[in-house]
């Protein structure tokens, strides 16, 4: 008597459905484990995609030089890094003169959100916004880090050299200050100074946790920022490598900055130098640790679920001893019995895996609806891996009960009551 795989699957699903409540309780650990790992994978995949797009928009060939590591607009750098000497605009001139693999160099000045004890606030009659950032930038920044301008233009080199009070503002800030959609050539106030809007950026792409600070950023000419805030020295240099020469440009820029800062030969860099792919690699390390924690939690759930499957399959073998005896008496081979019970165990865990995937997709969609700023994307590899892992759990933990069933003596099994 030979049992086909299709018949095994049919009998397995019939057994699972016959004891559906017991089966649901048995696979609860499988469901929790698969739900955890697929949901976390979805969130991390969405976050990473947003970060990659964010740095692509900043310029994949750019090299950033700043005093501290991390976000230049943040004040949360390590204490040791905050004590470093500031980056000076002259460093950019040295890079422009000496680095043959660098195409152009730009300068940015990050104005603290709290200046002279007052928080930066953008105001127009009837409207204001305090969730903003103020940035001074050189006129060549559109070449270094191209961004779409949905209205108007970027300020000119002449406006920069003259220290003109003009600004290009982010999409969200434009909507907050000018809800009628007419922001161009209108004035707004920041920190006691009036600025005329000459351009409005398009909605920024990517970001961290779905948020992109450039949407609430005010960009003014670098010389204007230096005249308004002479006490601020939070400069960042952006060097754009020539096509195909980023590695060479990175080494050149690092050596030039070390030379002009007179950093001793054997001392580490007393400044931060990075590229977009290095920052993404650091992000991957952080998300990798989060992924490991998620895997550990899901592994615990899968272990509990696997033990439950083994237990229920052993009970099933005992309950169906007579059935096994009958099958053996009419010619079923040991491998047919093993195949039947292994298929049943794998069907049980596969149902758990499928339920876990469905729940994780629903949770991801719900989080996306409740928290639009939290990007999530269910990757195909997570779904496939979830199903394969759940089936593997059934295969592993169902092996012993299946072997035990195949070893039953048919005569003894037929006598079993």
C-alpha positions as CSV (number, residue, x, y, z in Angstrom):
1,X,0.0,0.0,0.0
2,X,1.6,3.3,-1.1
3,X,0.3,6.6,0.1
4,X,0.9,9.6,-2.2
5,X,2.1,13.0,-0.9
6,X,-1.3,14.5,-1.8
7,X,-3.1,11.9,0.3
8,X,-0.7,12.6,3.2
9,X,-1.4,16.3,3.0
10,X,-5.2,15.7,2.8
11,X,-5.1,13.5,5.9
12,X,-2.9,15.9,7.7
13,X,-5.1,18.9,7.1
14,X,-8.1,16.8,8.1
15,X,-6.5,15.9,11.4
16,X,-5.6,19.5,12.1
17,X,-9.1,20.7,11.3
18,X,-10.7,17.9,13.4
19,X,-8.9,19.2,16.5
20,X,-8.8,22.8,15.5
21,X,-9.0,24.4,18.9
22,X,-6.3,22.1,20.3
23,X,-4.2,22.8,17.2
24,X,-4.6,26.5,17.6
25,X,-3.4,26.3,21.2
26,X,-0.5,24.1,20.1
27,X,0.8,26.5,17.5
28,X,0.4,29.7,19.5
29,X,4.1,29.9,20.1
30,X,4.7,29.5,16.4
31,X,2.3,32.3,15.7
32,X,4.0,34.6,18.2
33,X,7.5,33.8,16.9
34,X,6.7,34.4,13.3
35,X,4.6,37.5,14.0
36,X,7.5,39.0,16.0
37,X,10.2,38.4,13.4
38,X,8.2,39.4,10.3
39,X,6.8,42.6,12.0
40,X,10.3,43.7,13.1
41,X,11.8,42.9,9.7
42,X,9.0,44.9,8.0
43,X,9.7,47.9,10.2
44,X,13.5,47.7,9.8
45,X,13.2,47.3,6.1
46,X,11.0,50.4,5.8
47,X,13.3,52.4,8.0
48,X,16.4,51.4,6.1
49,X,14.8,52.3,2.8
50,X,14.0,55.7,4.1
51,X,17.5,56.2,5.4
52,X,19.0,55.1,2.0
53,X,16.8,57.5,0.1
54,X,17.6,60.3,2.5
55,X,21.4,60.0,2.0
56,X,20.9,59.5,-1.8
57,X,19.3,62.9,-1.8
58,X,22.2,64.4,0.2
59,X,24.6,63.2,-2.5
60,X,26.1,59.7,-2.8
61,X,29.5,61.1,-3.8
62,X,29.7,63.6,-1.0
63,X,32.2,63.6,1.9
64,X,31.1,65.3,5.1
65,X,33.6,66.9,7.5
66,X,32.3,68.0,10.9
67,X,33.6,68.4,14.4
68,X,31.5,65.6,15.9
69,X,29.9,62.4,14.7
70,X,26.2,62.0,14.3
71,X,23.7,64.6,13.2
72,X,25.3,68.1,12.9
73,X,22.0,69.7,13.8
74,X,22.0,67.8,17.2
75,X,23.6,68.8,20.5
76,X,23.8,65.2,21.7
77,X,27.4,64.4,20.7
78,X,29.6,62.7,23.2
79,X,31.3,64.9,25.7
80,X,34.8,64.1,24.4
81,X,33.8,65.1,20.8
82,X,32.2,68.3,21.9
83,X,35.6,69.4,23.3
84,X,37.2,69.2,19.9
85,X,38.3,72.3,18.0
86,X,35.7,73.6,15.6
87,X,35.9,73.1,11.8
88,X,36.8,76.4,10.1
89,X,35.7,77.6,6.6
90,X,39.4,77.9,5.6
91,X,39.6,74.1,5.7
92,X,37.2,74.0,2.7
93,X,39.5,76.4,0.8
94,X,42.4,74.1,1.5
95,X,40.5,71.1,0.2
96,X,39.4,73.0,-2.9
97,X,43.0,74.0,-3.7
98,X,44.8,70.7,-2.9
99,X,42.4,67.8,-3.5
100,X,42.6,66.9,-7.2
101,X,39.9,64.2,-6.9
102,X,37.4,66.7,-5.5
103,X,35.0,68.4,-7.9
104,X,33.6,71.1,-5.6
105,X,33.4,72.1,-1.9
106,X,30.5,73.6,-0.1
107,X,30.1,75.1,3.4
108,X,27.2,74.9,5.9
109,X,26.6,76.6,9.2
110,X,24.2,74.9,11.6
111,X,22.5,77.5,13.9
112,X,21.5,76.1,17.3
113,X,17.8,75.8,17.9
114,X,18.2,77.8,21.1
115,X,20.3,81.0,20.7
116,X,20.9,83.5,23.4
117,X,18.4,81.7,25.6
118,X,15.6,82.0,23.0
119,X,14.2,79.1,20.8
120,X,14.1,79.7,17.1
121,X,10.6,80.5,15.9
122,X,9.4,81.4,12.4
123,X,6.5,83.9,12.4
124,X,4.2,85.7,10.0
125,X,1.1,87.6,11.0
126,X,-1.4,85.0,12.3
127,X,0.9,81.9,12.0
128,X,4.1,80.7,13.6
129,X,6.2,77.5,13.7
130,X,8.7,76.5,16.4
131,X,9.7,73.1,15.1
132,X,12.2,74.5,12.7
133,X,16.0,74.4,12.0
134,X,18.1,77.3,10.6
135,X,20.9,76.5,8.2
136,X,23.4,78.8,6.4
137,X,24.6,77.3,3.1
138,X,26.9,78.3,0.3
139,X,25.4,79.1,-3.1
140,X,26.8,76.0,-4.7
141,X,24.8,73.6,-2.5
142,X,22.3,72.7,-5.2
143,X,25.2,71.3,-7.2
144,X,26.5,69.3,-4.2
145,X,23.2,68.1,-2.9
146,X,20.5,68.6,-5.6
147,X,17.0,69.0,-4.2
148,X,13.8,69.7,-6.1
149,X,12.4,73.2,-5.6
150,X,8.7,73.2,-6.2
151,X,8.3,77.0,-6.2
152,X,10.8,79.7,-6.9
153,X,14.6,79.2,-6.9
154,X,17.7,78.9,-4.8
155,X,19.5,82.0,-3.8
156,X,22.3,83.3,-6.1
157,X,26.1,83.7,-5.4
158,X,25.5,87.5,-5.6
159,X,22.8,87.3,-2.8
160,X,25.2,85.1,-0.8
161,X,28.1,87.5,-1.1
162,X,25.9,90.5,-0.3
163,X,24.5,88.7,2.9
164,X,21.0,89.2,1.5
165,X,18.1,88.3,3.8
166,X,16.6,85.7,1.5
167,X,15.6,82.1,2.3
168,X,14.6,78.8,0.8
169,X,12.2,77.0,3.1
170,X,11.0,73.4,3.5
171,X,7.7,72.1,2.3
172,X,6.1,71.6,5.7
173,X,7.2,75.0,7.0
174,X,5.8,76.7,3.9
175,X,2.4,75.0,4.5
176,X,2.5,76.0,8.2
177,X,3.4,79.7,7.6
178,X,1.6,80.2,4.3
179,X,-1.4,77.9,4.2
180,X,-2.8,79.7,1.1
181,X,0.1,78.3,-0.9
182,X,1.6,81.7,-1.8
183,X,4.9,81.8,-0.1
184,X,7.1,83.4,-2.8
185,X,8.4,86.9,-2.2
186,X,6.7,87.1,1.2
187,X,8.5,87.9,4.4
188,X,8.7,86.0,7.7
189,X,10.6,86.6,10.9
190,X,13.2,84.5,12.7
191,X,15.1,85.6,15.8
192,X,14.3,89.3,15.1
193,X,15.3,89.3,11.5
194,X,13.1,89.4,8.4
195,X,13.7,87.1,5.4
196,X,12.1,87.0,2.0
197,X,11.1,83.6,0.6
198,X,12.7,83.1,-2.8
199,X,12.1,79.3,-3.0
200,X,10.2,76.4,-1.5
201,X,11.6,72.9,-1.5
202,X,9.5,70.0,-2.7
203,X,8.6,67.3,-0.1
204,X,11.9,65.7,1.0
205,X,12.5,62.0,0.2
206,X,13.3,59.4,2.8
207,X,14.3,60.2,6.4
208,X,14.6,58.7,9.9
209,X,11.4,57.1,11.1
210,X,9.6,58.7,8.2
211,X,10.5,62.3,9.3
212,X,12.9,64.4,7.3
213,X,14.1,67.6,9.1
214,X,14.7,69.3,5.7
215,X,10.9,69.7,5.4
216,X,11.0,72.2,8.3
217,X,14.4,73.8,7.5
218,X,15.1,77.4,6.7
219,X,18.2,77.7,4.4
220,X,19.8,81.2,4.2
221,X,23.0,82.3,2.5
222,X,26.2,81.3,4.4
223,X,27.4,84.9,4.6
224,X,24.1,86.1,6.0
225,X,24.3,83.4,8.7
226,X,27.9,84.3,9.6
227,X,26.9,88.0,10.0
228,X,23.8,87.2,12.0
229,X,25.5,84.7,14.3
230,X,29.2,85.5,14.5
231,X,29.4,83.5,17.7
232,X,28.3,80.2,16.1
233,X,31.1,77.9,14.8
234,X,29.2,74.8,13.9
235,X,30.5,74.6,10.3
236,X,30.3,71.5,8.1
237,X,32.3,71.1,4.9
238,X,30.8,69.1,2.0
239,X,33.3,67.9,-0.6
240,X,31.9,66.3,-3.8
241,X,34.2,63.7,-5.3
242,X,34.7,63.5,-9.0
243,X,32.9,60.5,-10.6
244,X,34.5,57.2,-9.7
245,X,37.1,58.8,-7.3
246,X,35.3,58.9,-4.0
247,X,37.7,56.6,-2.2
248,X,40.7,58.6,-3.4
249,X,38.9,61.9,-2.5
250,X,38.1,60.6,1.0
251,X,41.8,59.8,1.6
252,X,42.9,63.2,0.2
253,X,40.4,65.2,2.2
254,X,41.2,63.4,5.4
255,X,44.9,64.1,5.0
256,X,44.4,67.8,4.0
257,X,42.2,68.4,7.1
258,X,44.6,66.6,9.4
259,X,47.4,68.8,8.0
260,X,45.6,72.2,8.3
261,X,44.5,71.2,11.9
262,X,48.1,70.1,12.7
263,X,46.9,66.7,13.9
264,X,49.9,64.6,15.1
265,X,50.8,61.8,12.8
266,X,50.0,58.9,15.1
267,X,46.9,60.5,16.7
268,X,43.4,59.6,15.6
269,X,41.3,62.1,13.7
270,X,40.1,64.9,15.9
271,X,37.1,65.5,13.6
272,X,34.5,63.4,11.9
273,X,34.7,62.5,8.2
274,X,32.1,60.3,6.7
275,X,30.3,59.3,3.5
276,X,26.6,58.3,3.0
277,X,27.4,54.6,2.7
278,X,29.5,54.7,5.9
279,X,26.5,56.3,7.8
280,X,24.2,53.7,6.3
281,X,26.6,50.9,7.4
282,X,26.5,52.3,11.0
283,X,22.7,52.3,10.8
284,X,22.8,48.7,9.6
285,X,24.8,47.7,12.6
286,X,22.2,49.2,14.9
287,X,19.3,47.6,13.1
288,X,21.3,44.3,13.0
289,X,21.3,44.3,16.8
290,X,17.6,45.0,16.9
291,X,17.1,42.1,14.5
292,X,19.1,39.8,16.6
293,X,16.9,40.6,19.6
294,X,13.8,40.0,17.5
295,X,15.2,36.6,16.3
296,X,16.0,35.6,19.9
297,X,12.4,36.4,21.0
298,X,10.9,34.6,18.0
299,X,13.3,31.7,18.6
300,X,11.9,31.3,22.1
301,X,8.4,31.3,20.7
302,X,9.3,28.8,18.1
303,X,10.9,26.5,20.7
304,X,7.8,26.6,22.9
305,X,5.6,26.0,19.8
306,X,7.9,23.2,18.6
307,X,7.7,21.5,22.0
308,X,4.0,21.8,22.0
309,X,3.8,20.2,18.5
310,X,6.0,17.3,19.7
311,X,3.8,16.8,22.7
312,X,0.5,16.9,20.7
313,X,1.9,14.6,18.1
314,X,2.9,12.1,20.8
315,X,-0.6,12.3,22.1
316,X,-1.9,11.8,18.6
317,X,0.2,8.7,18.1
318,X,-1.2,7.3,21.3
319,X,-4.8,8.2,20.4
320,X,-4.4,6.6,16.9
321,X,-2.5,3.5,17.8
322,X,-5.3,1.3,16.5
323,X,-5.5,3.3,13.3
324,X,-1.8,2.8,12.8
325,X,-2.2,-0.9,13.4
326,X,-4.9,-1.2,10.8
327,X,-2.8,0.7,8.2
328,X,0.2,-1.5,8.9
329,X,-2.0,-4.7,8.7
330,X,-3.2,-3.7,5.2
331,X,0.3,-3.1,3.9
332,X,1.4,0.4,5.0
333,X,5.2,0.7,5.2
334,X,7.2,2.4,7.9
335,X,8.0,5.3,5.6
336,X,4.3,5.8,4.9
337,X,3.6,6.1,8.6
338,X,6.5,8.5,9.1
339,X,5.4,10.5,6.1
340,X,1.9,10.8,7.4
341,X,2.8,12.1,10.8
342,X,5.6,14.3,9.6
343,X,3.2,15.9,7.1
344,X,0.7,16.4,9.9
345,X,3.3,18.1,12.1
346,X,4.5,20.3,9.2
347,X,0.9,21.2,8.3
348,X,0.3,22.2,11.9
349,X,3.3,24.5,12.1
350,X,2.8,25.8,8.6
351,X,-0.7,26.9,9.6
352,X,0.9,28.7,12.6
353,X,3.4,30.3,10.3
354,X,0.7,31.5,7.9
355,X,-1.3,32.9,10.7
356,X,1.8,34.7,12.1
357,X,2.5,36.2,8.6
358,X,-1.1,37.4,8.3
359,X,-1.1,39.0,11.7
360,X,2.3,40.7,11.1
361,X,1.0,42.2,7.8
362,X,-2.1,43.5,9.6
363,X,0.0,44.9,12.5
364,X,2.3,46.6,9.9
365,X,-0.6,48.1,8.1
366,X,-2.2,49.3,11.4
367,X,1.1,50.9,12.5
368,X,1.3,52.6,9.1
369,X,-2.2,54.0,9.5
370,X,-1.8,55.1,13.2
371,X,1.8,56.4,12.8
372,X,2.3,57.6,9.2
373,X,5.8,58.8,10.1
374,X,6.8,55.2,10.9
375,X,7.6,53.6,7.5
376,X,7.1,49.9,7.1
377,X,7.4,47.5,4.2
378,X,6.8,43.8,4.4
379,X,9.7,42.2,2.5
380,X,9.0,39.1,0.4
381,X,12.1,37.4,2.0
382,X,10.5,37.7,5.4
383,X,7.3,36.0,4.3
384,X,9.1,33.2,2.6
385,X,11.5,32.7,5.5
386,X,8.7,32.7,8.0
387,X,6.9,29.9,6.1
388,X,10.1,27.9,5.6
389,X,11.1,28.2,9.3
390,X,7.7,27.2,10.5
391,X,7.7,24.1,8.3
392,X,11.3,23.3,9.5
393,X,10.1,23.5,13.1
394,X,7.3,20.9,12.3
395,X,9.9,18.7,10.5
396,X,12.3,18.8,13.4
397,X,9.9,18.4,16.3
398,X,7.6,15.9,14.5
399,X,10.4,13.5,13.6
400,X,10.5,11.6,16.9
401,X,6.6,11.1,17.2
402,X,6.6,10.0,13.5
403,X,9.4,7.5,14.1
404,X,7.7,6.2,17.2
405,X,4.5,5.7,15.3
406,X,6.3,3.8,12.6
407,X,7.9,1.4,15.1
408,X,4.6,0.2,16.6
409,X,4.0,-3.5,16.3
410,X,0.8,-4.0,14.2
411,X,-0.4,-6.9,16.3
412,X,0.0,-4.9,19.6
413,X,-1.5,-1.9,17.9
414,X,-4.6,-3.7,16.8
415,X,-5.2,-5.0,20.4
416,X,-4.9,-1.4,21.8
417,X,-8.1,-0.1,23.2
